């Protein structure tokens, strides 16, 4: 019985450092959001919220292509069926809870909108976003 216990103890001790390292590695999730579809936006933002809450990891949202309208103040938006909030309100809630949001400048200009009209907390994309993308622990999910 003692040899079996010793083997089990050794196996557990070998797993412990790997699990401790894994617990310290909290990857950043970057949501690449390109759609202006309210359902898609709501699903992406809810996925991001769940990820942040379940893992304690950082959430970064990159709004580009048709999703740039989410970040523009005063642009009319539909509400989502699940929450009754607009995607912009969901985005603001996530930023309050610590998510970073970046807006593609070129896509915003292409849409005939102005980056200067973005809601509080949204940053124009640039070198900081590139650093986040290049970081070893960053995971990207696109919607």
Phi and psi in degrees as a GROMACS rama.xvg file:
@    title "Ramachandran Plot"
@    xaxis  label "Phi"
@    yaxis  label "Psi"
@TYPE xy
-62.7848  -42.337  UNK-2
-61.6802  -38.0704  UNK-3
-64.637  -41.144  UNK-4
-64.1201  -41.5216  UNK-5
-63.5606  -40.1781  UNK-6
-66.4731  -42.8824  UNK-7
-63.661  -41.8178  UNK-8
-64.1915  -42.0138  UNK-9
-63.5275  -44.7046  UNK-10
-62.3308  -42.1667  UNK-11
-64.3432  -41.8557  UNK-12
-67.1306  -29.4177  UNK-13
-72.8634  -31.7248  UNK-14
-77.6424  -28.3766  UNK-15
-58.4481  -48.5271  UNK-16
-62.7922  -36.6305  UNK-17
-66.0216  -42.2333  UNK-18
-68.5694  -37.4852  UNK-19
-64.8984  -42.5509  UNK-20
-64.7419  -41.0027  UNK-21
-64.2572  -37.4215  UNK-22
-67.5634  -33.0019  UNK-23
-76.6837  -24.684  UNK-24
-81.658  92.2537  UNK-25
-102.203  103.582  UNK-26
-67.2239  153.386  UNK-27
-88.8594  134.008  UNK-28
-99.666  123.828  UNK-29
-105.887  115.399  UNK-30
-90.3245  117.695  UNK-31
-95.179  103.53  UNK-32
-107.699  119.414  UNK-33
-117.585  -8.99712  UNK-34
-96.3491  146.444  UNK-35
-98.747  7.03691  UNK-36
-75.3051  123.356  UNK-37
-59.4988  -41.3566  UNK-38
-62.0724  -46.2339  UNK-39
-62.2374  -44.6506  UNK-40
-61.575  -45.0831  UNK-41
-62.7639  -42.1383  UNK-42
-63.6091  -43.5508  UNK-43
-62.3612  -47.107  UNK-44
-67.7926  -36.0071  UNK-45
-68.8543  -37.9479  UNK-46
-61.0366  -44.8641  UNK-47
-61.3202  -42.3566  UNK-48
-61.1324  -46.8445  UNK-49
-60.0989  -42.0444  UNK-50
-60.9776  -47.4935  UNK-51
-60.3115  -45.7879  UNK-52
-69.7894  -39.4353  UNK-53
-78.6575  -30.5873  UNK-54
-109.403  -19.1244  UNK-55
73.5349  12.4289  UNK-56
-84.5543  165.78  UNK-57
-76.4892  146.978  UNK-58
-121.657  129.409  UNK-59
-123.985  133.682  UNK-60
-118.612  127.798  UNK-61
-112.345  112.264  UNK-62
-92.8971  120.572  UNK-63
-147.427  177.217  UNK-64
51.4504  -120.777  UNK-65
-84.4449  -7.71565  UNK-66
-79.3329  -7.95397  UNK-67
-61.4129  -28.5193  UNK-68
-60.6372  -23.1115  UNK-69
-58.4124  -30.4153  UNK-70
-98.4305  2.31819  UNK-71
-96.0438  122.177  UNK-72
-60.1494  133.63  UNK-73
82.3079  -4.33259  UNK-74
-77.8398  123.493  UNK-75
-58.6199  139.131  UNK-76
-138.654  149.969  UNK-77
-83.2415  158.767  UNK-78
-89.6511  157.245  UNK-79
-88.4751  147.265  UNK-80
-65.7025  -37.1347  UNK-81
-74.0852  -32.1387  UNK-82
-115.727  -20.8681  UNK-83
75.3921  7.86415  UNK-84
-106.572  158.981  UNK-85
-80.1021  158.257  UNK-86
-55.8875  -33.9995  UNK-87
-64.5789  -39.1742  UNK-88
-66.5188  -40.1997  UNK-89
-62.6691  -40.9174  UNK-90
-62.4933  -44.9628  UNK-91
-62.2452  -40.3592  UNK-92
-61.3004  -42.5793  UNK-93
-64.8405  -40.2531  UNK-94
-64.5528  -37.8785  UNK-95
-59.9402  -34.5223  UNK-96
-88.605  6.25481  UNK-97
112.488  -2.98452  UNK-98
-72.1432  146.209  UNK-99
-99.4278  140.596  UNK-100
-128.652  129.884  UNK-101
-119.198  146.094  UNK-102
-119.047  128.772  UNK-103
-70.2141  118.997  UNK-104
-67.4401  -46.3035  UNK-105
-61.6955  -42.0176  UNK-106
-67.3045  -37.0895  UNK-107
-64.4064  -45.1041  UNK-108
-63.0594  -42.3694  UNK-109
-60.6331  -32.474  UNK-110
-80.3982  -0.898249  UNK-111
77.3009  20.7126  UNK-112
-109.568  169.896  UNK-113
-116.496  132.386  UNK-114
-61.8888  -27.4999  UNK-115
-64.8457  -18.588  UNK-116
-93.0544  12.619  UNK-117
-71.3718  154.001  UNK-118
-71.5935  158.816  UNK-119
-56.7302  136.773  UNK-120
97.5868  -19.8652  UNK-121
-85.3647  130.864  UNK-122
-109.635  144.267  UNK-123
-64.3374  143.162  UNK-124
-67.3047  157.687  UNK-125
174.583  -152.715  UNK-126
-56.6026  -34.717  UNK-127
-63.6113  -42.4243  UNK-128
-63.1349  -39.7236  UNK-129
-64.0272  -38.2849  UNK-130
-64.1766  -41.5725  UNK-131
-63.1541  -44.2246  UNK-132
-61.5368  -35.701  UNK-133
-84.6905  -10.1635  UNK-134
-66.1624  141.587  UNK-135
-58.5443  -31.5735  UNK-136
-92.7802  6.33506  UNK-137
-80.6078  131.275  UNK-138
-113.031  139.719  UNK-139
-116.549  134.725  UNK-140
-130.292  130.857  UNK-141
-109.434  141.4  UNK-142
